[in-house]
Amino acid sequence: SSGINAEYGGGPIVTRAAMYTGALVSGLTLAAMTAPSEKYLQMSGPLMMGFAAVFAASIATAFLPPTGNLGGGVYMIAVYGGVVLFSALMLYQTQSIVRQCERTPHYMTYDPISASIGIYMSTINLFVRILNILASSKRK
């Protein structure tokens, strides 16, 4: 935590990023759990394409400086596209866990804790990207 505080300029930005992430994750989870159908489970194809784009943009940021036009655009895709991607992934993962819990027979065991690791990783990725957005807006 002290490394994050030192790198991003202190506690207020980290605290704000944590609050924004908590609100976003809570809202997305509520939306996925109360959705009347399993419409978020049909997003696997677009999610994979979005993941490929964000992954490629993240790799490209290592080679292109964010101060240039091309590097800045690629950085924006990696950060803002990552927020959109991991938000949609959170909807998909939450609805997938709910469906698996509802369809698993009572005599079989289902471990929702192990299934929730993906949601945890999406939450961490959202936090890091929101933190990057807040830190870059403070530098301007």
C-alpha positions as a Markdown table, in Angstrom:
| # | Residue | x | y | z |
|---|---|---|---|---|
| 1 | Ser | 0.0 | 0.0 | 0.0 |
| 2 | Ser | 2.8 | 2.4 | 0.7 |
| 3 | Gly | 4.2 | 1.8 | -2.8 |
| 4 | Ile | 0.8 | 2.8 | -4.3 |
| 5 | Asn | 0.6 | 5.9 | -2.1 |
| 6 | Ala | 4.1 | 7.0 | -3.1 |
| 7 | Glu | 3.6 | 6.3 | -6.8 |
| 8 | Tyr | 0.2 | 7.9 | -7.1 |
| 9 | Gly | 0.7 | 11.0 | -4.9 |
| 10 | Gly | -0.8 | 10.0 | -1.6 |
| 11 | Gly | -3.8 | 8.7 | 0.1 |
| 12 | Pro | -6.7 | 10.9 | -1.2 |
| 13 | Ile | -6.4 | 9.6 | -4.7 |
| 14 | Val | -6.1 | 6.0 | -3.6 |
| 15 | Thr | -9.1 | 6.4 | -1.3 |
| 16 | Arg | -11.2 | 8.1 | -4.0 |
| 17 | Ala | -10.2 | 5.3 | -6.5 |
| 18 | Ala | -11.2 | 2.7 | -3.9 |
| 19 | Met | -14.6 | 4.4 | -3.3 |
| 20 | Tyr | -15.3 | 4.7 | -7.1 |
| 21 | Thr | -14.3 | 1.1 | -7.6 |
| 22 | Gly | -16.6 | 0.0 | -4.7 |
| 23 | Ala | -19.5 | 1.9 | -6.1 |
| 24 | Leu | -19.0 | 0.6 | -9.6 |
| 25 | Val | -18.6 | -3.0 | -8.5 |
| 26 | Ser | -21.7 | -2.8 | -6.2 |
| 27 | Gly | -23.8 | -1.3 | -9.0 |
| 28 | Leu | -22.7 | -3.8 | -11.6 |
| 29 | Thr | -23.2 | -6.7 | -9.3 |
| 30 | Leu | -26.7 | -5.5 | -8.4 |
| 31 | Ala | -27.5 | -5.1 | -12.1 |
| 32 | Ala | -26.3 | -8.5 | -13.0 |
| 33 | Met | -28.1 | -10.3 | -10.1 |
| 34 | Thr | -31.4 | -8.6 | -10.7 |
| 35 | Ala | -31.4 | -8.8 | -14.5 |
| 36 | Pro | -34.6 | -10.6 | -15.6 |
| 37 | Ser | -32.8 | -12.8 | -18.2 |
| 38 | Glu | -29.3 | -14.2 | -18.8 |
| 39 | Lys | -28.5 | -11.5 | -21.4 |
| 40 | Tyr | -25.1 | -10.8 | -20.0 |
| 41 | Leu | -24.0 | -14.4 | -20.6 |
| 42 | Gln | -24.2 | -13.8 | -24.3 |
| 43 | Met | -21.3 | -11.3 | -24.2 |
| 44 | Ser | -18.5 | -13.9 | -24.3 |
| 45 | Gly | -17.6 | -13.2 | -28.0 |
| 46 | Pro | -17.5 | -9.3 | -27.7 |
| 47 | Leu | -15.7 | -9.7 | -24.3 |
| 48 | Met | -12.9 | -11.8 | -25.9 |
| 49 | Met | -12.5 | -9.3 | -28.8 |
| 50 | Gly | -12.4 | -6.4 | -26.3 |
| 51 | Phe | -9.9 | -8.3 | -24.2 |
| 52 | Ala | -7.7 | -8.8 | -27.2 |
| 53 | Ala | -7.8 | -5.0 | -28.0 |
| 54 | Val | -7.1 | -3.9 | -24.5 |
| 55 | Phe | -4.3 | -6.5 | -24.2 |
| 56 | Ala | -2.7 | -5.3 | -27.4 |
| 57 | Ala | -3.0 | -1.7 | -26.3 |
| 58 | Ser | -1.4 | -2.5 | -23.0 |
| 59 | Ile | 1.5 | -4.2 | -24.7 |
| 60 | Ala | 1.9 | -1.3 | -27.1 |
| 61 | Thr | 2.1 | 1.2 | -24.3 |
| 62 | Ala | 5.4 | -0.3 | -23.4 |
| 63 | Phe | 6.8 | 0.7 | -26.8 |
| 64 | Leu | 5.0 | 3.9 | -27.6 |
| 65 | Pro | 5.5 | 7.0 | -25.3 |
| 66 | Pro | 2.2 | 8.3 | -24.0 |
| 67 | Thr | 3.3 | 11.9 | -24.8 |
| 68 | Gly | 2.9 | 11.4 | -28.6 |
| 69 | Asn | -0.4 | 11.2 | -30.5 |
| 70 | Leu | -0.3 | 7.5 | -31.2 |
| 71 | Gly | 1.0 | 6.6 | -27.8 |
| 72 | Gly | -1.6 | 8.7 | -26.0 |
| 73 | Gly | -4.4 | 7.1 | -28.0 |
| 74 | Val | -3.1 | 3.6 | -27.3 |
| 75 | Tyr | -2.8 | 4.5 | -23.6 |
| 76 | Met | -6.4 | 5.8 | -23.6 |
| 77 | Ile | -7.6 | 2.5 | -25.2 |
| 78 | Ala | -5.7 | 0.5 | -22.6 |
| 79 | Val | -7.0 | 2.5 | -19.6 |
| 80 | Tyr | -10.6 | 3.6 | -20.6 |
| 81 | Gly | -11.2 | 0.5 | -22.7 |
| 82 | Gly | -10.0 | -1.6 | -19.7 |
| 83 | Val | -12.6 | 0.1 | -17.5 |
| 84 | Val | -15.3 | -0.8 | -20.0 |
| 85 | Leu | -14.0 | -4.3 | -20.6 |
| 86 | Phe | -13.7 | -5.2 | -16.9 |
| 87 | Ser | -17.1 | -3.7 | -16.1 |
| 88 | Ala | -18.7 | -5.9 | -18.8 |
| 89 | Leu | -16.6 | -8.9 | -17.6 |
| 90 | Met | -17.9 | -8.3 | -14.1 |
| 91 | Leu | -21.5 | -8.5 | -15.4 |
| 92 | Tyr | -20.8 | -11.7 | -17.3 |
| 93 | Gln | -18.9 | -13.4 | -14.4 |
| 94 | Thr | -21.6 | -12.5 | -11.8 |
| 95 | Gln | -24.4 | -13.8 | -13.9 |
| 96 | Ser | -22.4 | -16.9 | -14.7 |
| 97 | Ile | -22.0 | -17.6 | -11.0 |
| 98 | Val | -25.7 | -17.0 | -10.3 |
| 99 | Arg | -26.7 | -19.3 | -13.1 |
| 100 | Gln | -24.3 | -22.1 | -11.9 |
| 101 | Cys | -25.6 | -21.8 | -8.4 |
| 102 | Glu | -29.2 | -22.0 | -9.6 |
| 103 | Arg | -28.6 | -25.0 | -11.9 |
| 104 | Thr | -26.4 | -27.1 | -9.7 |
| 105 | Pro | -28.4 | -29.9 | -8.1 |
| 106 | His | -28.5 | -30.0 | -4.3 |
| 107 | Tyr | -26.6 | -33.3 | -4.2 |
| 108 | Met | -23.6 | -31.9 | -6.0 |
| 109 | Thr | -21.2 | -29.5 | -4.5 |
| 110 | Tyr | -20.5 | -26.1 | -6.1 |
| 111 | Asp | -17.9 | -23.8 | -4.7 |
| 112 | Pro | -18.9 | -20.2 | -5.4 |
| 113 | Ile | -15.8 | -18.9 | -3.6 |
| 114 | Ser | -13.5 | -20.5 | -6.2 |
| 115 | Ala | -15.7 | -19.2 | -9.0 |
| 116 | Ser | -15.5 | -15.7 | -7.5 |
| 117 | Ile | -11.8 | -15.4 | -8.1 |
| 118 | Gly | -12.5 | -13.9 | -11.6 |
| 119 | Ile | -14.7 | -11.2 | -10.0 |
| 120 | Tyr | -11.9 | -10.4 | -7.5 |
| 121 | Met | -9.4 | -10.0 | -10.4 |
| 122 | Ser | -11.8 | -7.8 | -12.4 |
| 123 | Thr | -12.2 | -5.7 | -9.3 |
| 124 | Ile | -8.4 | -5.3 | -8.9 |
| 125 | Asn | -8.1 | -4.4 | -12.6 |
| 126 | Leu | -10.9 | -1.8 | -12.3 |
| 127 | Phe | -9.2 | -0.3 | -9.2 |
| 128 | Val | -5.9 | 0.0 | -11.0 |
| 129 | Arg | -7.4 | 1.6 | -14.1 |
| 130 | Ile | -9.5 | 4.0 | -12.1 |
| 131 | Leu | -6.4 | 4.9 | -10.1 |
| 132 | Asn | -4.5 | 5.6 | -13.3 |
| 133 | Ile | -7.3 | 7.8 | -14.6 |
| 134 | Leu | -7.5 | 9.8 | -11.3 |
| 135 | Ala | -3.7 | 10.1 | -11.1 |
| 136 | Ser | -3.4 | 11.3 | -14.7 |
| 137 | Ser | -6.2 | 13.9 | -14.3 |
| 138 | Lys | -4.3 | 15.2 | -11.2 |
| 139 | Arg | -1.1 | 15.7 | -13.2 |
| 140 | Lys | -2.8 | 17.9 | -15.8 |
